[in-house]
Amino acid sequence: MSNVEFSYLYRDGGNYKKFGRVIFTNPDQLDCGTIQKEIMEAFLEDGMFIADQARVPDVFLFANGELSFDDHCYHEFDTVRSTEEDPTDEQMRSVSEFISEMTVQARHGWRVFDPYDSKGSFGNLLTLLGQ
């Protein structure tokens, strides 16, 4: 049985990128075309989503907690593919469970936040990093 790699990225306003990936189990043996279609229906039209709501790791570009003019809160869907690698999802979800969660999040709405707001999610992350 093959698993599914969900690949995504953070792309700042200057087009600098940093990629992330999560590997899910695929007990339902969904094909990648179906998975991609269902994920894209849950994400914003351009494939954007909020990583925290998707419960996947943020892959923001900052290394030392300093924000730039180009920073924002969105991550971007890249691709899905079959893989024989072991699952890495911290919540131990199947890809079907991930899709279901994304559908629910889309219904509730993606919670946009201002990276410069010290009270928002990004600000809390900076606090944890000691910035």
GROMACS elastic network, one bead per residue, 0.5 to 0.9 nm:
[ bonds ]
;  ai    aj funct       b0    kb
    1    25     6  0.86775   500
    1    26     6  0.74816   500
    1    27     6  0.74201   500
    1    29     6  0.75755   500
    1    84     6  0.78589   500
    2    25     6  0.75159   500
    2    26     6  0.66896   500
    2    27     6  0.84966   500
    2    29     6  0.77464   500
    2    82     6  0.60683   500
    2    83     6  0.56637   500
    2    84     6  0.52414   500
    2    85     6  0.81043   500
    3    23     6  0.67084   500
    3    24     6  0.57983   500
    3    26     6  0.51160   500
    3    27     6  0.81480   500
    3    29     6  0.84436   500
    3    81     6  0.84445   500
    3    82     6  0.57355   500
    3    83     6  0.52357   500
    3    84     6  0.59139   500
    3    85     6  0.69744   500
    3    86     6  0.73946   500
    3    87     6  0.70352   500
    3    94     6  0.87353   500
    3    95     6  0.83705   500
    4    22     6  0.83055   500
    4    23     6  0.55158   500
    4    24     6  0.52377   500
    4    25     6  0.63005   500
    4    26     6  0.63724   500
    4    32     6  0.78289   500
    4    80     6  0.65724   500
    4    81     6  0.56237   500
    4    83     6  0.56778   500
    4    84     6  0.82109   500
    4    85     6  0.85995   500
    4    87     6  0.82376   500
    4    94     6  0.88190   500
    4    95     6  0.69603   500
    5    21     6  0.65601   500
    5    22     6  0.57398   500
    5    24     6  0.63741   500
    5    25     6  0.89172   500
    5    79     6  0.80962   500
    5    80     6  0.54269   500
    5    81     6  0.53446   500
    5    82     6  0.62253   500
    5    83     6  0.63487   500
    5    85     6  0.84615   500
    5    87     6  0.84614   500
    6    20     6  0.84231   500
    6    21     6  0.54526   500
    6    22     6  0.52665   500
    6    23     6  0.61040   500
    6    24     6  0.75846   500
    6    77     6  0.81459   500
    6    78     6  0.78006   500
    6    79     6  0.62048   500
    6    81     6  0.70393   500
    6    95     6  0.87665   500
    7    19     6  0.72314   500
    7    20     6  0.59449   500
    7    22     6  0.66975   500
    7    23     6  0.86470   500
    7    76     6  0.89995   500
    7    77     6  0.66238   500
    7    78     6  0.52956   500
    7    79     6  0.52104   500
    7    80     6  0.60453   500
    7    81     6  0.83643   500
    8    18     6  0.86660   500
    8    19     6  0.58134   500
    8    20     6  0.53849   500
    8    21     6  0.60889   500
    8    22     6  0.86893   500
    8    59     6  0.88691   500
    8    75     6  0.69305   500
    8    76     6  0.55323   500
    8    79     6  0.69029   500
    8    80     6  0.89382   500
    9    17     6  0.65616   500
    9    18     6  0.54982   500
    9    20     6  0.57111   500
    9    21     6  0.82934   500
    9    58     6  0.88783   500
    9    59     6  0.68356   500
    9    60     6  0.85327   500
    9    75     6  0.56578   500
    9    76     6  0.52431   500
    9    77     6  0.65938   500
    9    78     6  0.67159   500
   10    16     6  0.81235   500
   10    17     6  0.55828   500
   10    18     6  0.53569   500
   10    19     6  0.64409   500
   10    20     6  0.81674   500
   10    58     6  0.80756   500
   10    59     6  0.59182   500
   10    60     6  0.58460   500
   10    61     6  0.72241   500
   10    73     6  0.87637   500
   10    74     6  0.69743   500
   10    76     6  0.61395   500
   11    14     6  0.77604   500
   11    15     6  0.54750   500
   11    16     6  0.55219   500
   11    18     6  0.67250   500
   11    19     6  0.87008   500
   11    60     6  0.82372   500
   11    61     6  0.81914   500
   11    71     6  0.85267   500
   11    72     6  0.88689   500
   11    74     6  0.82399   500
   11    75     6  0.71085   500
   11    76     6  0.74153   500
   12    15     6  0.52703   500
   12    16     6  0.55772   500
   12    17     6  0.66890   500
   12    60     6  0.84367   500
   12    61     6  0.77854   500
   12    70     6  0.53897   500
   12    71     6  0.53744   500
   12    72     6  0.68088   500
   12    74     6  0.88587   500
   13    16     6  0.74861   500
   13    69     6  0.79316   500
   13    71     6  0.64635   500
   13    72     6  0.78390   500
   14    17     6  0.88790   500
   14    70     6  0.60112   500
   14    71     6  0.87436   500
   15    70     6  0.87147   500
   16    61     6  0.79082   500
   17    60     6  0.86636   500
   17    61     6  0.72468   500
   18    59     6  0.62410   500
   18    60     6  0.70295   500
   18    61     6  0.62667   500
   19    59     6  0.66528   500
   19    78     6  0.87871   500
   20    56     6  0.86886   500
   20    57     6  0.74775   500
   20    58     6  0.79463   500
   20    59     6  0.62052   500
   21    56     6  0.83459   500
   21    57     6  0.84997   500
   21    88     6  0.86741   500
   22    56     6  0.72144   500
   22    57     6  0.85173   500
   22    87     6  0.74879   500
   22    88     6  0.56869   500
   22    89     6  0.56564   500
   22    90     6  0.87909   500
   23    83     6  0.81239   500
   23    85     6  0.75041   500
   23    86     6  0.70406   500
   23    88     6  0.50046   500
   23    89     6  0.59052   500
   23    94     6  0.89512   500
   23    95     6  0.84235   500
   24    86     6  0.82408   500
   24    87     6  0.51322   500
   24    88     6  0.67376   500
   24    89     6  0.60178   500
   24    92     6  0.73732   500
   24    93     6  0.62949   500
   24    94     6  0.51897   500
   24    95     6  0.52270   500
   24    96     6  0.88609   500
   24    98     6  0.82013   500
   25    28     6  0.88263   500
   25    86     6  0.81886   500
   25    87     6  0.60143   500
   25    89     6  0.87305   500
   25    92     6  0.80205   500
   25    93     6  0.69820   500
   25    95     6  0.60005   500
   25    96     6  0.86548   500
   26    29     6  0.52856   500
   26    30     6  0.67128   500
   26    94     6  0.56187   500
   26    95     6  0.56641   500
   26    96     6  0.72302   500
   27    30     6  0.80535   500
   27    94     6  0.70694   500
   27    95     6  0.83598   500
   27    96     6  0.84538   500
   28    94     6  0.85801   500
   28    95     6  0.85723   500
   28    96     6  0.74022   500
   30    33     6  0.83492   500
   30    34     6  0.65982   500
   30    35     6  0.65952   500
   30    95     6  0.83647   500
   30    96     6  0.80440   500
   31    34     6  0.55454   500
   31    35     6  0.63834   500
   31    36     6  0.87862   500
   31    81     6  0.88523   500
   31    82     6  0.82894   500
   32    36     6  0.59759   500
   32    37     6  0.84749   500
   32    79     6  0.89483   500
   32    80     6  0.61525   500
   32    81     6  0.59881   500
   32    82     6  0.70158   500
   33    36     6  0.52333   500
   33    37     6  0.61688   500
   33    38     6  0.86851   500
   33    80     6  0.84017   500
   34    37     6  0.51447   500
   34    38     6  0.61982   500
   34    39     6  0.85727   500
   35    38     6  0.52939   500
   35    39     6  0.61205   500
   35    40     6  0.85609   500
   35    80     6  0.74816   500
   35    95     6  0.78580   500
   35    96     6  0.81654   500
   35    99     6  0.76468   500
   36    39     6  0.51343   500
   36    40     6  0.60265   500
   36    41     6  0.85650   500
   36    79     6  0.72232   500
   36    80     6  0.64568   500
   37    40     6  0.52285   500
   37    41     6  0.62813   500
   37    42     6  0.89240   500
   38    41     6  0.51303   500
   38    42     6  0.65868   500
   38    43     6  0.89453   500
   38    99     6  0.67652   500
   38   103     6  0.83027   500
   39    42     6  0.52298   500
   39    43     6  0.63049   500
   39    47     6  0.84731   500
   39    77     6  0.86058   500
   39    98     6  0.88238   500
   39    99     6  0.60561   500
   39   102     6  0.70813   500
   39   103     6  0.79048   500
   40    43     6  0.51357   500
   40    44     6  0.73242   500
   40    45     6  0.73345   500
   40    46     6  0.83246   500
   40    47     6  0.60188   500
   40    48     6  0.89346   500
   40    77     6  0.80850   500
   41    44     6  0.75818   500
   41    45     6  0.77710   500
   41    47     6  0.87204   500
   41   103     6  0.78115   500
   41   106     6  0.85805   500
   42    45     6  0.87400   500
   42    47     6  0.86544   500
   42    49     6  0.88153   500
   42    99     6  0.79031   500
   42   102     6  0.56429   500
   42   104     6  0.81494   500
   42   105     6  0.76398   500
   42   106     6  0.52776   500
   42   107     6  0.81965   500
   43    46     6  0.76909   500
   43    47     6  0.53350   500
   43    48     6  0.58551   500
   43    49     6  0.56517   500
   43    50     6  0.89978   500
   43    76     6  0.89681   500
   43    77     6  0.82284   500
   43   102     6  0.73955   500
   43   103     6  0.82164   500
   43   105     6  0.87980   500
   43   106     6  0.65808   500
   43   110     6  0.84536   500
   44    47     6  0.52346   500
   44    48     6  0.51832   500
   44    49     6  0.64431   500
   44   106     6  0.80948   500
   44   110     6  0.83899   500
   45    48     6  0.72364   500
   46    76     6  0.79258   500
   46    77     6  0.85223   500
   47    75     6  0.83598   500
   47    76     6  0.55173   500
   47    77     6  0.51509   500
   47    78     6  0.79741   500
   48    74     6  0.60135   500
   48    75     6  0.55806   500
   48    77     6  0.62662   500
   49    52     6  0.89387   500
   49    53     6  0.80533   500
   49    54     6  0.76417   500
   49    73     6  0.86667   500
   49    74     6  0.56026   500
   49    75     6  0.54122   500
   49    76     6  0.62325   500
   49    77     6  0.75920   500
   49   110     6  0.66800   500
   50    53     6  0.55471   500
   50    54     6  0.64694   500
   50    55     6  0.88211   500
   50    58     6  0.85465   500
   50    73     6  0.67811   500
   50    74     6  0.52797   500
   50    75     6  0.59087   500
   50    76     6  0.85161   500
   50   110     6  0.63334   500
   50   111     6  0.71044   500
   50   112     6  0.73533   500
   51    55     6  0.60643   500
   51    56     6  0.53919   500
   51    57     6  0.63633   500
   51    58     6  0.55904   500
   51    59     6  0.84204   500
   51    73     6  0.86327   500
   51    74     6  0.73561   500
   51    75     6  0.61913   500
   51    76     6  0.88787   500
   52    56     6  0.62262   500
   52    57     6  0.69896   500
   52    58     6  0.67565   500
   52   121     6  0.84300   500
   53    56     6  0.78249   500
   53   102     6  0.82837   500
   53   105     6  0.70033   500
   53   110     6  0.74142   500
   53   111     6  0.78299   500
   54    57     6  0.86798   500
   54    98     6  0.79406   500
   54   101     6  0.73994   500
   54   102     6  0.63961   500
   54   105     6  0.76514   500
   55    58     6  0.88151   500
   55    89     6  0.89254   500
   55    90     6  0.85217   500
   55    91     6  0.80172   500
   56    89     6  0.76580   500
   56    90     6  0.81507   500
   58    75     6  0.78542   500
   59    62     6  0.87936   500
   59    75     6  0.79351   500
   60    63     6  0.83437   500
   60    71     6  0.83658   500
   60    72     6  0.89923   500
   60    73     6  0.85114   500
   60    75     6  0.83818   500
   61    67     6  0.89647   500
   61    71     6  0.84185   500
   62    65     6  0.55226   500
   62    66     6  0.60974   500
   62    67     6  0.66667   500
   62    68     6  0.83945   500
   62    71     6  0.88978   500
   63    66     6  0.74918   500
   64    67     6  0.88555   500
   64   129     6  0.82763   500
   64   131     6  0.79739   500
   65   125     6  0.86897   500
   65   126     6  0.58715   500
   65   129     6  0.70768   500
   65   130     6  0.83159   500
   65   131     6  0.59972   500
   66   126     6  0.85696   500
   66   131     6  0.80060   500
   67    70     6  0.80115   500
   67    71     6  0.63555   500
   67   115     6  0.77270   500
   67   116     6  0.76167   500
   68    71     6  0.55766   500
   69    72     6  0.86383   500
   71   115     6  0.69717   500
   71   116     6  0.88499   500
   72    75     6  0.88713   500
   72   113     6  0.81380   500
   72   114     6  0.68664   500
   72   115     6  0.59102   500
   72   116     6  0.87897   500
   73   112     6  0.66717   500
   73   113     6  0.61669   500
   73   114     6  0.67567   500
   73   115     6  0.62530   500
   73   122     6  0.76573   500
   74   112     6  0.78097   500
   74   113     6  0.89641   500
   77    80     6  0.88465   500
   82    85     6  0.89833   500
   83    86     6  0.83050   500
   84    87     6  0.89550   500
   85    88     6  0.87239   500
   87    90     6  0.87639   500
   87    92     6  0.75464   500
   87    93     6  0.89337   500
   87    94     6  0.89696   500
   88    91     6  0.87296   500
   88    92     6  0.75147   500
   89    92     6  0.51197   500
   89    93     6  0.64918   500
   89    94     6  0.86165   500
   90    93     6  0.79727   500
   93    96     6  0.78510   500
   93    97     6  0.56980   500
   93    98     6  0.62105   500
   94    97     6  0.51370   500
   94    98     6  0.62937   500
   94    99     6  0.87000   500
   95    99     6  0.61563   500
   95   100     6  0.85961   500
   96    99     6  0.51198   500
   96   100     6  0.62273   500
   96   101     6  0.86913   500
   97   100     6  0.50266   500
   97   101     6  0.62061   500
   97   102     6  0.86534   500
   98   101     6  0.51336   500
   98   102     6  0.62318   500
   98   103     6  0.86755   500
   99   102     6  0.50756   500
   99   103     6  0.62167   500
   99   104     6  0.87476   500
  100   103     6  0.51236   500
  100   104     6  0.64057   500
  100   105     6  0.87418   500
  101   104     6  0.51207   500
  101   105     6  0.61830   500
  101   106     6  0.86214   500
  102   106     6  0.60694   500
  102   107     6  0.86273   500
  103   106     6  0.51382   500
  103   107     6  0.64002   500
  103   108     6  0.88427   500
  104   107     6  0.51432   500
  104   108     6  0.63827   500
  104   109     6  0.85744   500
  105   108     6  0.50755   500
  105   109     6  0.58996   500
  105   110     6  0.65658   500
  106   110     6  0.62682   500
  107   110     6  0.85213   500
  108   111     6  0.86238   500
  109   112     6  0.88388   500
  113   116     6  0.87000   500
  113   117     6  0.76738   500
  113   120     6  0.61502   500
  113   121     6  0.70231   500
  113   122     6  0.76701   500
  114   117     6  0.53326   500
  114   118     6  0.86295   500
  114   120     6  0.67737   500
  114   121     6  0.84547   500
  114   122     6  0.75892   500
  114   123     6  0.86534   500
  115   118     6  0.76010   500
  115   120     6  0.70913   500
  115   121     6  0.77273   500
  115   122     6  0.52267   500
  115   123     6  0.64989   500
  116   119     6  0.87560   500
  116   120     6  0.81181   500
  116   122     6  0.76602   500
  116   123     6  0.69091   500
  117   120     6  0.54070   500
  117   121     6  0.83932   500
  117   122     6  0.75396   500
  117   123     6  0.59707   500
  118   121     6  0.80651   500
  118   122     6  0.72854   500
  118   124     6  0.66899   500
  118   126     6  0.81232   500
  118   127     6  0.82665   500
  119   122     6  0.80218   500
  119   123     6  0.55834   500
  119   124     6  0.64824   500
  120   123     6  0.51036   500
  120   124     6  0.61999   500
  120   125     6  0.86611   500
  121   124     6  0.50825   500
  121   125     6  0.62739   500
  121   126     6  0.87497   500
  122   126     6  0.63131   500
  122   127     6  0.86961   500
  123   126     6  0.50282   500
  123   127     6  0.62447   500
  123   128     6  0.87033   500
  124   128     6  0.62948   500
  124   129     6  0.87077   500
  125   128     6  0.50895   500
  125   129     6  0.63556   500
  125   130     6  0.87908   500
  125   131     6  0.88322   500
  126   130     6  0.63524   500
  126   131     6  0.52515   500
  127   130     6  0.50368   500
  127   131     6  0.54603   500
  128   131     6  0.75135   500
